[in-house]
Amino acid sequence: MNKTEIQALISLLDDPDEEVFGHIKDKLLSMGNPIIPDLESAWENCFDTIIQNRIENIIHKIQFEATLKELIVWAKSKDQDLLEGSILISRYQYPDLDEKKLRKKIEQVKQDVWIEINQNLTALEKVKIINHIVFDVHSFSGNTSNYHAPQNSYLNNVLESKKGNPLSLSILYTIIAQDLDLPIYGVNLPEHFILAYKDEEHILPVEHGDDADSILFYINPFSRGTVFGRKEIDAFLKQLKLPPDLVHYLPCSNVDMIIRMLRNLINSYDRLGYAPKKEELTIILETLTKAKQEF
């Protein structure tokens, strides 16, 4: 379909017949992302709020479906890059996200850590350096005043505001650490999210890491990288009246971290009463969970 035909099709969005409009909408949706610039141009040159709303809804639907498909591909990929998964979630809310700018900010933090770190240091000394760079030099911290805000879950917002929730700060910390070949992984603790530093001499892939003794210590990025041991997790689970399930002590996969992020966002939007956001994110969550089960 050439540009003239596309413009003619978009011009029919003002048709009052719902059946005709539905047909046009489906046709535009089937064209995917390439049609968005034409829709945006039509929106800018239109002064009818009904047509503008229709165009906005079509653009959002196209972007939503694109993000959903990309997340499925990501979940089924071999490495399931944590930064890429986090960017895809951010793109759900911010379709025009400047990915290059986001990656540059993370790279700067990583470079600052890299300058200070060396292989002769102990695991604890390496973590102390990361903590100093992330929390002292770059001033990241937990958002205690607005803990449940959805902004805390979007990595681009975290990098701008320097504030996040336990999961988003853990994701940032993990991305930096793993890029520097440090064996730091997420741990899906109930009602909180922490990190585990594995014994570098006995590293197994996360999905096969069923030996809790391979964990040297745990890290709490929400508390400026506080280091603690298994006994603290025991006490925390006891406080929650939960049995000491092994899953609460061992590293989880990157897909699990993104699933947890989606659950956090669903809870955040539910608290705010944003039903459409909650419904869309629930679709993404269910789709991603299903994709995880298939590989």
N, C-alpha and C positions, 0 to 999 in steps of 0.2 A: 504494500500500500504506500503510495507516494505522499508527499507532504500536503498536497492539495486535497487529496482524499481524506487524510487524517483531519485536516482543519474542517472539512465539510462534516465529518462525523462528529467532531466536538461541538460544532455549531448546532447540532440537533439535541444537545443536552437540555435545551429549554422546552422540549416537547412535553405537554401536559399529560399525555397518555402514559401511564405508569408501565404498561407493557412495552411500548416503544422505547421508553427510557431504559427499562431493564435490559432490553436487547442491545442498546448502544453501550450501556455500562459494561455488560459482559464482553463486548467486542473490545472495548478500550482496556479492560482488565487483562484480557488475553495477550495484549501486546507487551505487558510488563514494563520494566524500568525505562526502555527507550522512548516510551510515549510521554514520560513525565515532563521533559522540557516544553513540549507542545501544550500540555495541560497547564503548566505554570504560566506560560505566555498568554493562554486564553484567559486564565484567572486575572492576570494583571490588566487585561484590556476589557474586562467585563465589569459592569456596575450593577448587575442583578444579583442580590444576595442569595437567592435560591440556587442560581446556577453556580455561583462561587462555592456554596456549601456542597453542591453535588461534585464539583471538581475536587474540592478538598478531600471529600470522602473517598473518591476514586484513587487519588494519589496516595492517601494513607493506606488503603487496601492493597495497592500494588506494592508499596514499601513493606508492609507487614508480611505479605506472602513471600517477598524476596528474602527478608530476614529469616523467616521460618525455614525456607529451603536451605539457606546458607548454614543455619544451625544444624540441620539434619546432616548435611555434608560434613560439617565440622565434627559432629559426634561420631561419625562413621570413619573419620580419617585415622591414620595410623598414630600420629603424635598428639592430636587433640590439644594443640597449643593453647595454653591458658590465656595469654594475652589476646589472641584472636577470638576466643570464645567470649571474653569480657567485652571486647570491642563490638561484637555482634549484638550483645545485650544493650550496650549503650546506644547502638544505632537504632534500636527499636524506638527509643524515645527521641533520639537526635539523628534523624536520617541524613542530615548534611554534616555530620560529624567530621572534623578535620583529623583524620587518622594519623597523618604525618606529624602534625603538631603533638598529638597525644604520645606517639612513640618517641618523639624527640625529648619530651619531658621525662619519660621513664629512662631513656638512655642517659640523660644527664645525671640522674640519681645513681644509676648503675656505674657510670664512669667514676663518680666520686667515691663509691665503695671500692671499686677496682684499684684505684690509686693507693688506698690505704691497706688493702688486704694482701696476704701472701700465704703460700702453702706451708710455711713453717709455723704458722699460728695454730693453736688448738681450736677445736670447734667452738668453744665458749668465747675465745678471743675474737673469732671471726664474727660471731653474732653480736658481740659488743660493738664492733666496728659498724656493722649494718645498722644497729640501733642508733649509734651516734649520728651517722649520716642521714638516716631517714627521719629520726625524731628531733634531733638537735639542729643539724645543719639545714635540712629542708622543712622542718617544723610540721611534719604530719602528726595528727593526733586523732583520738577518738571523739566523735561528735556526741558528747554526753548531754548537751542541751536540747538537741533535736534528734534523738537516737533513731526513731522510727521513720524519719523522712526518706522518701524514695530516692532523693538525690544522693544519699549515702551509698547507694548500690551501683551507681553509674560511675565507671572508672574515670571518665573525662571530668565529671564534677568533682570527684575526690582529688584529682590532680590540680584542679583550679582552686578549690576551697581549702585544700590541705587537711580536710576532715572526712572521716568515713566511719563505717560500722566495723565490727570485728571481722566480718568476711571480706569486705573490700580492702581493708588494710592488710589482711592476710594474703589476699591475692596479689596486691602490689609487692609485698614483701617476698612472696614466693617467686614471682616473675623475676625480680632482681636477683635473688639468691640462686635460682636454677640457671639463669643466664651466666652466672659466675661458677657454675658446676658445683654448687653447694647442695648437699642432699637434704633439702628442707621441703616438707610436704604438708598439705592441709590435713587437718583432723576434724571430722564431722561431729564435734561434741554437741549434745543437745543444749539449746538455748544460748549457745556461744560458739565461737569458732576459733581454733587455735592451730598452731603449727608444731610439727615434730622434726627434730634433727636426728637423722638416722646415722648409725655407725658407718663411716665411710669404708671400713674394711669388710663389711658384711652387707653390702647393698644388694637388694633384690628389687625387681620391678614392683611398683606400688601394688599392682593387682595380685602379686604373689607374696607380698610382704606380710606374712601371717605370724611373724615372730616379734612379739612385743619387746623382747629383750634387745632387739636391734635398735631401739630408740634410745639415744643418749640422754635427751631431755626434751622438754616442750617449751614453746615460745608463745607469749600472748601479745600480739601486735597492738591490741586495743589498749593495753597497759604499758605502752612504750617499750615493748619487747621483753617484758619480764620473763625470766627463765625459771622453770619449776619442774617437778618430777611427777611420777605416777601417783604418789600418795595424794597430791593435791587434786588430781582427777578423781581418785577414790572418794575424797571428801566432798567434792562438788556433786558427784552422782548420788552420794548418800543424802546430801541436802535436797536434791530433786526427787528423792525416793525412787531412784532407778537402779536396777541391777548393773553390776560392772561388766557390761557387754564388751567383748573384744573390739568391736567396731568403733567404740568410743576412745580407743587408745591408739589405733593404727591409722596410717595414712589412707586417705581416700583418693579417688581419681579426679582428674580435672573436670570430667563430665559431672561428677557429684558436686563439685564446687559451683559449677554454673547452675545446676538444678537447685542448689541451696540459695543461690542468688535470686533465682526466679521466685522461690517461695518467700523470700524476704520482701521482694517487690510486691507480690500478691498481697501479703499481709499489710504492707505500707499503704497501698491504694485502697484496700478494704477499710482501713482505719480512717482514711480521708473520704470515704464514700464515693470513690471513683469507679463505679461498676464497669464501664466499658474497658478501662485499663485492666481491671482485675480479670475480666472475661478473656481478653486477648492473651494476657500473660498465662492464664490457666491453659489455654490452647497450646501455647508454646511449651509450657511445662509438661503437659501430657504427651505431646509429640516427641519431645526430647527424651522423656523417660522411656517411651516405647522404642525409640531409636537405640537407646542404650541397651535395652533388653535383647535387641536383635543381633548385637555383635559380641 
